[in-house]
């Protein structure tokens, strides 16, 4: 796979750099997400994965380069055009981020009531359809506090696809889930993407579950793409960073120890002070 012409891609990042103050996060990064595909972005904590989602959604703007979504340069959009583009996106936040004072039904209905003029009877049917797709139609009257972690994530997924978005973004969708819930969410991500004819970006640490459902993988480290490929190519990769990440090895290109002075010298300094 990956990427043909620009016309095949729903999302493109072209030589994008971004810093928080003086701290560089992304350093001239480029990647493409073809239409209809599920693409994973992997890497260690703090490498800029969630920042990439914020750039695509226009929450923040890059200092250099272009972020193109559906043929539009996100950096150049005014507020109205940006909000119009965002209505065509769905977002599954880490740990779900449900509205705690709303029922399951009202959480899923929220976007429909906010952004459409649909009558309540139609909204009801659509909400039940989305909840049925994630297996939780019977939980529509429950409050978020009454849900398990896996159930809450499924409700959040139903809310993310409430308006049939062209692009669905997932920020650590597998975090904190038991093996059964993790498998359920993974299958739902793949099935809903294909059923809706959507495109999905999955930011995740979960290598093995992701490789079962995605079409392509980008590995990010130190603000750049250090490896990319199909799931089979990633599994077979001998690249040191990929091998360390896939196999969960303690040491490698990503060191176990944070940079520090020589340990023996540090101990001598402590002793001399004593």
One Martini backbone bead per residue (centre of mass of N, CA, C, O) as a GRO file, in nm:
protein
  274
    1UNK     BB    1   0.103   0.029  -0.003
    2UNK     BB    2   0.131   0.347  -0.053
    3UNK     BB    3   0.135   0.634  -0.167
    4UNK     BB    4   0.015   0.782  -0.413
    5UNK     BB    5  -0.160   1.004  -0.499
    6UNK     BB    6  -0.314   1.274  -0.364
    7UNK     BB    7  -0.605   1.170  -0.448
    8UNK     BB    8  -0.579   0.908  -0.246
    9UNK     BB    9  -0.562   1.119  -0.010
   10UNK     BB   10  -0.694   1.256   0.282
   11UNK     BB   11  -0.408   1.271   0.431
   12UNK     BB   12  -0.140   1.524   0.465
   13UNK     BB   13   0.207   1.546   0.552
   14UNK     BB   14   0.437   1.827   0.483
   15UNK     BB   15   0.701   1.907   0.641
   16UNK     BB   16   0.637   1.901   0.959
   17UNK     BB   17   0.657   2.152   1.218
   18UNK     BB   18   0.675   2.141   1.591
   19UNK     BB   19   0.642   2.359   1.885
   20UNK     BB   20   0.684   2.401   2.238
   21UNK     BB   21   0.828   2.656   2.212
   22UNK     BB   22   1.160   2.530   2.251
   23UNK     BB   23   1.017   2.243   2.199
   24UNK     BB   24   1.062   1.997   1.988
   25UNK     BB   25   0.844   1.754   1.822
   26UNK     BB   26   0.845   1.819   1.513
   27UNK     BB   27   1.075   1.728   1.216
   28UNK     BB   28   0.975   1.716   0.916
   29UNK     BB   29   0.707   1.560   0.873
   30UNK     BB   30   0.585   1.272   0.674
   31UNK     BB   31   0.248   1.177   0.561
   32UNK     BB   32  -0.008   0.927   0.464
   33UNK     BB   33  -0.380   0.888   0.417
   34UNK     BB   34  -0.571   0.682   0.273
   35UNK     BB   35  -0.856   0.614   0.147
   36UNK     BB   36  -1.019   0.369   0.352
   37UNK     BB   37  -0.802   0.354   0.571
   38UNK     BB   38  -0.593   0.208   0.831
   39UNK     BB   39  -0.378   0.408   1.040
   40UNK     BB   40  -0.084   0.386   1.224
   41UNK     BB   41   0.058   0.552   1.519
   42UNK     BB   42   0.381   0.502   1.654
   43UNK     BB   43   0.530   0.531   1.986
   44UNK     BB   44   0.654   0.688   2.225
   45UNK     BB   45   0.627   0.878   2.476
   46UNK     BB   46   0.640   1.210   2.349
   47UNK     BB   47   0.670   1.195   2.012
   48UNK     BB   48   0.377   1.324   1.874
   49UNK     BB   49   0.104   1.179   1.818
   50UNK     BB   50  -0.120   1.372   1.931
   51UNK     BB   51  -0.020   1.619   1.777
   52UNK     BB   52  -0.106   1.515   1.501
   53UNK     BB   53  -0.410   1.522   1.558
   54UNK     BB   54  -0.425   1.828   1.619
   55UNK     BB   55  -0.336   1.916   1.335
   56UNK     BB   56  -0.563   1.782   1.172
   57UNK     BB   57  -0.796   1.935   1.355
   58UNK     BB   58  -0.683   2.241   1.420
   59UNK     BB   59  -0.592   2.302   1.721
   60UNK     BB   60  -0.318   2.327   1.581
   61UNK     BB   61  -0.019   2.485   1.440
   62UNK     BB   62   0.221   2.481   1.230
   63UNK     BB   63   0.524   2.629   1.150
   64UNK     BB   64   0.566   2.410   0.921
   65UNK     BB   65   0.414   2.324   0.652
   66UNK     BB   66   0.159   2.073   0.565
   67UNK     BB   67  -0.200   2.024   0.630
   68UNK     BB   68  -0.398   1.787   0.453
   69UNK     BB   69  -0.765   1.787   0.417
   70UNK     BB   70  -0.950   1.725   0.165
   71UNK     BB   71  -0.760   1.950   0.006
   72UNK     BB   72  -0.701   2.115   0.277
   73UNK     BB   73  -0.539   2.372   0.438
   74UNK     BB   74  -0.555   2.403   0.770
   75UNK     BB   75  -0.387   2.667   0.823
   76UNK     BB   76  -0.585   2.847   0.612
   77UNK     BB   77  -0.832   2.832   0.782
   78UNK     BB   78  -1.102   2.948   0.895
   79UNK     BB   79  -1.328   2.903   1.135
   80UNK     BB   80  -1.563   2.806   0.958
   81UNK     BB   81  -1.406   2.599   0.782
   82UNK     BB   82  -1.301   2.431   1.019
   83UNK     BB   83  -1.579   2.346   1.136
   84UNK     BB   84  -1.675   2.206   0.879
   85UNK     BB   85  -1.449   1.993   0.881
   86UNK     BB   86  -1.499   1.874   1.170
   87UNK     BB   87  -1.788   1.754   1.101
   88UNK     BB   88  -1.614   1.521   0.928
   89UNK     BB   89  -1.521   1.433   1.215
   90UNK     BB   90  -1.390   1.186   1.439
   91UNK     BB   91  -1.345   1.135   1.807
   92UNK     BB   92  -1.138   0.926   2.013
   93UNK     BB   93  -1.071   0.952   2.326
   94UNK     BB   94  -0.898   0.906   2.586
   95UNK     BB   95  -1.116   0.721   2.781
   96UNK     BB   96  -1.362   0.878   2.598
   97UNK     BB   97  -1.495   1.142   2.728
   98UNK     BB   98  -1.757   1.154   2.868
   99UNK     BB   99  -2.052   1.281   2.967
  100UNK     BB  100  -2.133   1.245   3.300
  101UNK     BB  101  -2.440   1.397   3.288
  102UNK     BB  102  -2.499   1.182   3.063
  103UNK     BB  103  -2.632   0.964   2.888
  104UNK     BB  104  -2.575   0.749   2.648
  105UNK     BB  105  -2.777   0.866   2.451
  106UNK     BB  106  -2.692   1.173   2.482
  107UNK     BB  107  -2.401   1.141   2.389
  108UNK     BB  108  -2.473   1.049   2.094
  109UNK     BB  109  -2.683   1.293   2.035
  110UNK     BB  110  -2.529   1.560   2.059
  111UNK     BB  111  -2.433   1.619   1.763
  112UNK     BB  112  -2.712   1.611   1.631
  113UNK     BB  113  -2.829   1.852   1.799
  114UNK     BB  114  -2.593   2.060   1.731
  115UNK     BB  115  -2.557   2.002   1.383
  116UNK     BB  116  -2.868   1.957   1.344
  117UNK     BB  117  -3.233   1.942   1.220
  118UNK     BB  118  -3.331   1.694   1.341
  119UNK     BB  119  -3.561   1.510   1.452
  120UNK     BB  120  -3.604   1.327   1.736
  121UNK     BB  121  -3.695   1.065   1.594
  122UNK     BB  122  -3.440   1.037   1.418
  123UNK     BB  123  -3.229   1.046   1.639
  124UNK     BB  124  -3.320   0.796   1.784
  125UNK     BB  125  -3.265   0.595   1.551
  126UNK     BB  126  -2.960   0.664   1.518
  127UNK     BB  127  -2.865   0.598   1.802
  128UNK     BB  128  -2.955   0.302   1.802
  129UNK     BB  129  -2.778   0.224   1.564
  130UNK     BB  130  -2.501   0.290   1.693
  131UNK     BB  131  -2.537   0.113   1.948
  132UNK     BB  132  -2.581  -0.152   1.796
  133UNK     BB  133  -2.297  -0.156   1.654
  134UNK     BB  134  -2.163  -0.173   1.971
  135UNK     BB  135  -2.369  -0.345   2.166
  136UNK     BB  136  -2.556  -0.088   2.340
  137UNK     BB  137  -2.869  -0.049   2.327
  138UNK     BB  138  -2.939  -0.152   2.630
  139UNK     BB  139  -2.757   0.114   2.756
  140UNK     BB  140  -2.899   0.400   2.701
  141UNK     BB  141  -2.984   0.471   3.025
  142UNK     BB  142  -2.710   0.495   3.116
  143UNK     BB  143  -2.442   0.594   3.299
  144UNK     BB  144  -2.107   0.627   3.296
  145UNK     BB  145  -2.076   0.515   3.599
  146UNK     BB  146  -2.216   0.224   3.491
  147UNK     BB  147  -1.958   0.165   3.331
  148UNK     BB  148  -1.728   0.014   3.180
  149UNK     BB  149  -1.447   0.065   3.010
  150UNK     BB  150  -1.540  -0.079   2.747
  151UNK     BB  151  -1.819   0.054   2.727
  152UNK     BB  152  -1.728   0.348   2.717
  153UNK     BB  153  -1.564   0.315   2.453
  154UNK     BB  154  -1.811   0.234   2.278
  155UNK     BB  155  -1.972   0.490   2.316
  156UNK     BB  156  -1.753   0.678   2.203
  157UNK     BB  157  -1.763   0.547   1.923
  158UNK     BB  158  -2.056   0.612   1.859
  159UNK     BB  159  -2.010   0.920   1.879
  160UNK     BB  160  -1.782   0.944   1.658
  161UNK     BB  161  -2.007   0.817   1.429
  162UNK     BB  162  -2.278   0.982   1.427
  163UNK     BB  163  -2.201   1.160   1.139
  164UNK     BB  164  -2.047   1.003   0.933
  165UNK     BB  165  -1.743   1.024   0.894
  166UNK     BB  166  -1.452   1.048   0.698
  167UNK     BB  167  -1.289   1.091   0.977
  168UNK     BB  168  -1.111   0.885   1.219
  169UNK     BB  169  -0.990   0.941   1.552
  170UNK     BB  170  -0.745   0.770   1.767
  171UNK     BB  171  -0.666   0.790   2.122
  172UNK     BB  172  -0.584   0.529   2.270
  173UNK     BB  173  -0.820   0.285   2.251
  174UNK     BB  174  -0.664   0.046   2.446
  175UNK     BB  175  -0.646   0.178   2.709
  176UNK     BB  176  -0.718  -0.019   2.994
  177UNK     BB  177  -0.791  -0.293   2.864
  178UNK     BB  178  -0.910  -0.583   2.834
  179UNK     BB  179  -0.878  -0.839   2.613
  180UNK     BB  180  -1.175  -0.838   2.521
  181UNK     BB  181  -1.218  -0.533   2.476
  182UNK     BB  182  -0.982  -0.496   2.285
  183UNK     BB  183  -1.095  -0.679   2.060
  184UNK     BB  184  -1.361  -0.530   2.017
  185UNK     BB  185  -1.247  -0.252   1.939
  186UNK     BB  186  -1.077  -0.342   1.701
  187UNK     BB  187  -1.311  -0.457   1.530
  188UNK     BB  188  -1.477  -0.193   1.521
  189UNK     BB  189  -1.281  -0.014   1.374
  190UNK     BB  190  -1.279  -0.181   1.114
  191UNK     BB  191  -1.586  -0.212   1.054
  192UNK     BB  192  -1.668   0.090   1.058
  193UNK     BB  193  -1.483   0.189   0.840
  194UNK     BB  194  -1.600   0.005   0.613
  195UNK     BB  195  -1.906   0.071   0.642
  196UNK     BB  196  -1.858   0.400   0.606
  197UNK     BB  197  -1.613   0.476   0.421
  198UNK     BB  198  -1.370   0.548   0.585
  199UNK     BB  199  -1.102   0.706   0.775
  200UNK     BB  200  -0.815   0.601   0.982
  201UNK     BB  201  -0.655   0.709   1.292
  202UNK     BB  202  -0.413   0.532   1.504
  203UNK     BB  203  -0.318   0.592   1.829
  204UNK     BB  204  -0.060   0.367   1.961
  205UNK     BB  205   0.092   0.095   2.169
  206UNK     BB  206  -0.064  -0.150   2.042
  207UNK     BB  207   0.074  -0.366   1.839
  208UNK     BB  208  -0.081  -0.642   1.800
  209UNK     BB  209  -0.368  -0.533   1.756
  210UNK     BB  210  -0.306  -0.335   1.524
  211UNK     BB  211  -0.182  -0.541   1.313
  212UNK     BB  212  -0.477  -0.675   1.268
  213UNK     BB  213  -0.633  -0.385   1.145
  214UNK     BB  214  -0.425  -0.252   0.971
  215UNK     BB  215  -0.259  -0.120   0.672
  216UNK     BB  216  -0.065   0.092   0.825
  217UNK     BB  217   0.268   0.207   0.950
  218UNK     BB  218   0.394   0.448   1.186
  219UNK     BB  219   0.711   0.541   1.316
  220UNK     BB  220   0.786   0.749   1.598
  221UNK     BB  221   1.094   0.947   1.657
  222UNK     BB  222   1.213   1.239   1.741
  223UNK     BB  223   1.000   1.378   1.517
  224UNK     BB  224   1.020   1.119   1.325
  225UNK     BB  225   1.023   0.891   1.071
  226UNK     BB  226   1.170   0.559   1.118
  227UNK     BB  227   0.912   0.387   1.018
  228UNK     BB  228   0.745   0.180   0.761
  229UNK     BB  229   0.442  -0.021   0.695
  230UNK     BB  230   0.318  -0.307   0.687
  231UNK     BB  231   0.247  -0.546   0.904
  232UNK     BB  232   0.445  -0.753   0.775
  233UNK     BB  233   0.691  -0.561   0.765
  234UNK     BB  234   0.704  -0.505   1.068
  235UNK     BB  235   0.738  -0.797   1.172
  236UNK     BB  236   1.010  -0.833   0.976
  237UNK     BB  237   1.175  -0.626   1.105
  238UNK     BB  238   1.530  -0.513   1.177
  239UNK     BB  239   1.487  -0.259   1.299
  240UNK     BB  240   1.573  -0.155   1.603
  241UNK     BB  241   1.321   0.008   1.688
  242UNK     BB  242   1.102  -0.190   1.597
  243UNK     BB  243   1.199  -0.435   1.755
  244UNK     BB  244   1.176  -0.309   2.036
  245UNK     BB  245   0.873  -0.234   2.024
  246UNK     BB  246   0.739  -0.507   1.941
  247UNK     BB  247   0.911  -0.670   2.189
  248UNK     BB  248   0.963  -0.500   2.453
  249UNK     BB  249   1.245  -0.388   2.495
  250UNK     BB  250   1.446  -0.227   2.721
  251UNK     BB  251   1.681  -0.204   2.510
  252UNK     BB  252   1.806   0.053   2.275
  253UNK     BB  253   1.736   0.325   2.106
  254UNK     BB  254   1.560   0.314   2.364
  255UNK     BB  255   1.648   0.394   2.664
  256UNK     BB  256   1.625   0.329   2.999
  257UNK     BB  257   1.814   0.564   3.058
  258UNK     BB  258   1.845   0.865   3.156
  259UNK     BB  259   2.039   1.108   3.114
  260UNK     BB  260   2.362   1.090   3.288
  261UNK     BB  261   2.585   1.072   3.495
  262UNK     BB  262   2.810   0.902   3.630
  263UNK     BB  263   2.743   0.690   3.881
  264UNK     BB  264   3.009   0.688   4.045
  265UNK     BB  265   3.035   0.997   4.052
  266UNK     BB  266   2.770   1.048   4.202
  267UNK     BB  267   2.842   0.890   4.459
  268UNK     BB  268   3.099   1.050   4.535
  269UNK     BB  269   2.950   1.320   4.571
  270UNK     BB  270   2.771   1.231   4.805
  271UNK     BB  271   2.997   1.144   4.999
  272UNK     BB  272   3.150   1.419   5.009
  273UNK     BB  273   2.908   1.575   5.132
  274UNK     BB  274   2.891   1.389   5.392
   0.00000   0.00000   0.00000
